[in-house]
Amino acid sequence: MLKIGLTGGIASGKSVVASRLAELGAVLVDADALARKVVEPGTPGLARLVEAFGADMLDAGGRLDRARLGAVVFGNPTQLAALNGIVHPLVREAAASIIATAPDGAIVVQDIPLLVETGQGSKFHLVLVVDAPDDVRIARMLEHRGMTRAESASRMAAQAARTDRLAAADVVLDNAGSLDALLAQVNGLWADRLVPFAANLRRGVRAARTGTAVLSVPQADWPAQAARLGSRILAAAPDDILGVDHIGSTAVPGLAAKDVIDLQVTVSDLDAADRIAPALAAAGFPAVPGAGFDTPKPADPDPAQWQKRFHANADPGRAVNVHLRPAGSSGWRYALLFRDWLRNDPQAAALYEDHKRALTEQFAGTKGTHAYAEAKEPWFTDVAWPRMDGWAARTGWQPPSYPVSNDQVDT
């Protein structure tokens, strides 16, 4: 199944998006609704809240007085943490029960207000953030929720900063405008990305790539995207993955590149790579058959040192190449050295960009990118290798040592 995390600050319009996704066919798991359910009268959750905050948190009918509890916890980090420590585990347990009954191939949307605050992003294939400027959200709370400006500010301060939510987003849905504009974004996302993503996951295939090799201007958020993707890969097989590195042109600041994120997944050996292939496929990165070798370079002519496993994106909205290579192999070392050489030698980066631009012009009328990629290979051997090898010798460059902490993603 395709797992989507949906979040947004208070009064951002997240509930509208959740409802529309459910209308389109998603299985909706509403964390707010579950948070109410797990503290209904007679539940262990309500008993624990009374124990922590006192019986005066109940109304005359024995139900939780949310307004009273809110007045106690919002603006008080210690009390808010105590509340979250009780409710969040219960909500997650209830959500897991719903997800377990979802049909195969379903698109499951978990509406989680505190997704960013609780660090759950790597659990999902995509994180959707509904966004609106702070002043717009305050105006909505004043008009539609009857809050004072101080109450609105307090509620917003209790959540992640807007910048932090945007940094966690794979998709941002802009709700600064009209309701129709927001719903049009949701409809397009569903048809163009979520439905085909779910279909690719079900079939275990990569998303189709069309068109020719086109260089994009450098994008400042490529490293952040790589970090999010790497975190999902690590979470898929934490016992077998030694580390994930952002490699290739998008890992070099200021370098024009095809808009494809390249990640190198370090494993102990190719048996480990084969063992985790199903887990990577389930996480959205299926194996690509017939792509198990890099071209040997003068660093080591032994073909066995250049074997790898190759996976790619099931998500049609973000092209990703995932190279699984054994730690210490020549192919693994070359990828890291090439990246670091380009990062540290502006003349080398400019030389490589000129070469790529010449090839994109040469193959502009060619369908696909295979011919472009093949034409680059001699440059890696004849031009790049002697220069980067010399740079490594002069600087004392060494690749990272593994094993590393499983929460480390080098961007």
Stockholm file with secondary structure:
# STOCKHOLM 1.0

chainA/1-411         MLKIGLTGGIASGKSVVASRLAELGAVLVDADALARKVVEPGTPGLARLVEAFGADMLDAGGRLDRARLGAVVFGNPTQLAALNGIVHPLVREAAASIIATAPDGAIVVQDIPLLVETGQGSKFHLVLVVDAPDDVRIARMLEHRGMTRAESASRMAAQAARTDRLAAADVVLDNAGSLDALLAQVNGLWADRLVPFAANLRRGVRAARTGTAVLSVPQADWPAQAARLGSRILAAAPDDILGVDHIGSTAVPGLAAKDVIDLQVTVSDLDAADRIAPALAAAGFPAVPGAGFDTPKPADPDPAQWQKRFHANADPGRAVNVHLRPAGSSGWRYALLFRDWLRNDPQAAALYEDHKRALTEQFAGTKGTHAYAEAKEPWFTDVAWPRMDGWAARTGWQPPSYPVSNDQVDT
#=GR chainA/1-411 SS CEEEEEEECTTSSHHHHHHHHHHHTCEEEEHHHHHHHTTSTTSHHHHHHHHHHCGGGBCTTSSBCHHHHHHHHTTCHHHHHHHHHHHHHHHHHHHHHHHHTSCTTCEEEEECTTTTTTTCGGGSSEEEEEECCHHHHHHHHHHHSCCCHHHHHHHHHTSCCHHHHHHTCSEEEECSSCHHHHHHHHHHHIIIIIHHHHHHHHHTCCCCCCSCCCCBCCCTTHHHHHHHHHHHHHHHCTTTCCEEEEESGGGSTTCCBCSCEEEEEEESSHHHHHHTHHHHHHTTCCBCTTCCBCCCBTTBCCGGGGBCEEEECSCTTSCEEEEEEETTCHHHHHHHHHHHHHHHCHHHHHHHHHHHHHHHHHTTTSSSSHHHHHHHHHHIIIIIHHHHHHHHHHHTCCCCCSSCCTTCEEC
#=GC SS_cons         CEEEEEEECTTSSHHHHHHHHHHHTCEEEEHHHHHHHTTSTTSHHHHHHHHHHCGGGBCTTSSBCHHHHHHHHTTCHHHHHHHHHHHHHHHHHHHHHHHHTSCTTCEEEEECTTTTTTTCGGGSSEEEEEECCHHHHHHHHHHHSCCCHHHHHHHHHTSCCHHHHHHTCSEEEECSSCHHHHHHHHHHHIIIIIHHHHHHHHHTCCCCCCSCCCCBCCCTTHHHHHHHHHHHHHHHCTTTCCEEEEESGGGSTTCCBCSCEEEEEEESSHHHHHHTHHHHHHTTCCBCTTCCBCCCBTTBCCGGGGBCEEEECSCTTSCEEEEEEETTCHHHHHHHHHHHHHHHCHHHHHHHHHHHHHHHHHTTTSSSSHHHHHHHHHHIIIIIHHHHHHHHHHHTCCCCCSSCCTTCEEC
//
